[in-house]
Amino acid sequence: MDSRWLKAIPLEEKEKERKRILASQKILHQALEILEESFEEGTPDYGNPSWAYEQADRNGANRKLREVINFLKVK
């Protein structure tokens, strides 16, 4: 579990909150499946003068998507 889930939680409540988050795994799993379908794929169109910018944008979007997916994996 990513430590950011419990960062702002008082020490005496951390275990209770951790259990609550783990109990929500079914919803988190559904969200993960939806997000994993959102990855952008594409082949660079070298004939397009802005292909590098489009590729960079796609790479950045996918990188942030991976970050969110990794955050939601609570096991």
Secondary structure by P-SEA (a helix, b strand, c coil): ccccccccccccaaaaaaaaaaaaaaaaaaaaaaaaaabbbbcccccccaaaaaaaaaaaaaaaaaaaaaaaccc
